[in-house]
């Protein structure tokens, strides 16, 4: 069975880290057999996500904008085409250093669960 979704199919919500997310794919919400979840996110110009940690690993793929991503005190710049891997338990934050939204996809493995995330501020 094919599953097709678009961003307009997904309700926008404010995540605990203060990024705006749309959950594209989650195994508990869609008829799919997989162990990860996939979300689309944005962070407005001049904003920073709250420091947080997950027990899951994450892969961020940046679609648009410019920012600084910090994991456990190590910072690097990100822009369209950048990919960041966050290991389980990595203390992380994203800062938008540009003049437009930072836009990204985030794959969480195993699939994101509220009880697996701790917002630290």
Protein Blocks (a to p, Z undefined) as FASTA:
>chain_A
ZZdddfklpccdddfkopacddfbdfklpccddfbdcddddddehiacdddddfbdcddd
dfbdcddddeehiacdddehiacdddehiacddddfbfbdcdddddddddddfklpccfZ
Z
